[in-house]
């Protein structure tokens, strides 16, 4: 079975969706399709790493690609998430990809059955790959030699395009090779990997952390030396001959004692302790010894006191300043507080006077501009109209208004009256008055569309009617 991947620049994408199964050996392979030229002429290596279902990240395994494919290491085919990445190396640069994750399914294979051979280390893979390019490969004296017959090759020419090539020779810098005489880093020792000289070879080179003995061994215990045998008294324990409580309230073993109740003894509860702390020393239960009504003692019978409370006027004795006329009869014509208020507002000798004339007119008087102080003014503007009113002058807005803004003169008398009439347009219109003027009703009116309104302002109070 094969996991297929597409590689574009540094992006690794899986093709297909089947789920591999754990404990597979030398069966599952990976095939990588490299879509961009930046991977050309590079040595390609796949990296495999397993994260278990418990979140534990395992060892990374690197496998050289042959014809852009490789076998997936058995060690990473366990239940969890398999993380895969690829990198390629050339004489001039190294290119890597991001990580692609594949979920590994469970199987019923159990441990103890035939184990799988371990995955070949990347070093051995390189040795195999290099050996295939020469007559022989030997390792002696910490040196790896590629032979041509019996001669050690001091340089290798890597073929290039159009018959050209690069000459690869050894470098004096650890981890480097020379390519056409120029240093190229092949391997850099990670900073977190110790060198041979850094590996401790004796205990004195280690740094102790907390909880470890850093001084000489114990010389004595409780004053005893040599082969010490401790007794009960050495550690403050009771001797085996000491008597101890075998039972409590008939219970043995793990004894549970409940709080005391009215029916049985027991422990004092927290609530009872709080109640006890709130009672003064020597306190007793107080009993009422007598009950009085207005200074007169009442009889207590069987702990019961009967207090008589009047329920009607005849049961109450009148004192001074109260009506004591036995002939008094209540009627609906009694003098009320409102009557007193009204009477106090009438001057002594006041009369009911009838108006006989108005401004020189008698009889049924009809007020006109000739016999009143009211003047008239006409405004024909329409739409949004603003107007400063004149006192005691009726202002007639003959055109339909959308917004009518009214202002008053700077000075005017409290007796002056400002009257105006207007008609709203089809949208309903708005009426704006000075901030010093308030509506007598307490609420500004909502104007209806295409409606005729009469409005009056006096003493900074406004009224309106359609």
Secondary structure, 3 states (H helix, E strand, C coil): CEEEEEEECCEEEEECCCCCECCCCCCCEEEEEECCHHHCCCEEEEEEEEEECCCCECCCEEEECECCEEECCHHHCCCEEEEEEEEEECCCCEEECCCEEEEEECCCCCCCCCCCCCCCCHHHHHHHHHHCCCCEEEEECCEEEEEECCEECCEEEEECHHHCEEEEEECCCCCEEEECCEEEECCCCCCCCCCHHHCCCCHHHCCCCCCCCCCCCCCCECCECCCCCCCHHHHCCCCCCCCCCCCECCECCCCCCCECCCCCCCECCHHHHHHHHCCCCCCCCCCCCCEEECCEEECEECCEECCCCCCCHHHCCCCCCCCCCCCCCCCCCCCCHHHHHHHHCCCCCCCCCCCCEECCEECCCCCCCCCCCCEEEEECCCEEEEEECCCCEEEEEEEEEEEEEEECCCCCCCCCEEEEEEEECCCCCEEECCCCCEECCCCCCCCCCCCEEEEEEECCEEEEEC
